[in-house]
């Protein structure tokens, strides 16, 4: 069975969620609950360089989290997405909706 591991690092300016593995119909609920609880509290940086699969379920979570963040005045940043994640985001036609960064130092600019 596929799995996803999410580690959390809290800073004053954002919560860094590092995601490893596959975000699909089996694993997206853990991904969703972690993002939703975090985006209400602070900006989120999602480090997705080690994501091996991103299904439509995972994309739906990203889009909903983006909207949820706007409601709470917080931003969602996608840090160093893997090629798989980049292609999945591009396939939605909503790639301009997401702020993609290459390093957390990009946040201070």
C-alpha positions in Angstrom: 0.0 0.0 0.0 1.2 3.5 -0.8 1.9 5.9 2.0 2.6 9.5 2.6 4.8 11.0 5.4 4.4 14.6 6.5 6.7 16.3 8.8 6.0 19.7 10.3 8.3 22.5 11.3 6.8 25.6 12.8 8.4 29.0 12.4 7.1 32.4 13.4 6.2 33.3 9.7 5.0 30.0 8.4 4.5 26.3 8.9 6.7 24.1 6.8 5.1 20.8 5.8 7.5 18.4 4.1 5.7 15.7 2.2 7.3 12.4 1.1 5.5 9.7 -0.9 2.3 9.5 -2.9 -0.7 11.8 -2.5 -3.6 9.8 -3.9 -7.1 8.6 -3.0 -5.7 6.4 -0.2 -3.4 9.0 1.4 -5.0 12.5 0.6 -7.1 12.6 3.8 -4.0 12.8 6.1 -2.5 15.4 3.7 -5.8 17.3 3.8 -6.3 17.3 7.6 -2.7 18.5 8.2 -2.9 21.3 5.7 -6.4 22.4 6.8 -5.5 22.6 10.4 -2.3 24.5 9.6 -3.6 27.0 7.0 -6.0 28.4 9.6 -3.1 29.2 11.9 -0.4 30.5 9.7 1.1 30.7 6.1 2.0 27.2 4.8 5.1 26.2 2.9 4.5 22.8 1.3 7.8 21.1 0.4 6.8 18.7 -2.4 10.2 17.7 -3.9 9.8 14.1 -2.7 6.2 13.5 -3.8 6.1 10.6 -6.2 2.5 10.8 -7.2 -0.2 13.5 -7.1 -3.7 12.4 -8.0 -6.7 14.6 -8.6 -7.6 14.1 -4.9 -4.3 15.7 -3.9 -4.8 18.5 -6.4 -8.3 19.1 -5.0 -6.7 19.4 -1.5 -4.2 22.0 -2.8 -6.9 24.1 -4.5 -9.2 24.0 -1.4 -6.3 24.8 0.9 -5.4 27.8 -1.3 -9.0 29.1 -0.9 -9.1 28.3 2.8 -5.9 30.2 3.3 -7.3 33.3 1.5 -10.4 33.2 3.8 -8.1 33.2 6.9 -5.6 35.7 5.4 -2.8 33.2 5.0 -0.8 32.1 2.0 0.0 28.7 0.6 3.5 28.3 -1.0 4.7 25.3 -2.9 8.4 24.7 -2.3 10.5 22.9 -4.9 7.7 20.7 -6.4 8.8 17.4 -8.0 8.4 17.0 -11.7 5.3 14.9 -11.1 3.7 17.6 -8.9 4.6 20.4 -11.4 3.0 18.4 -14.3 -0.1 17.7 -12.2 -0.5 21.4 -11.3 0.1 22.4 -14.9 -2.6 20.0 -16.0 -5.3 21.8 -14.0 -4.9 25.0 -15.9 -4.7 26.7 -12.5 -0.9 26.9 -12.1 -1.0 30.7 -11.8 -3.1 30.2 -8.7 -0.2 28.7 -6.8 2.9 30.5 -5.6 5.9 28.2 -6.3 9.1 29.0 -4.6 12.5 27.3 -4.9 13.8 28.1 -1.4 12.3 29.3 1.9 14.6 32.4 1.5 12.3 33.4 -1.4 9.7 34.2 1.2 11.6 37.2 2.6 11.6 39.0 -0.7 
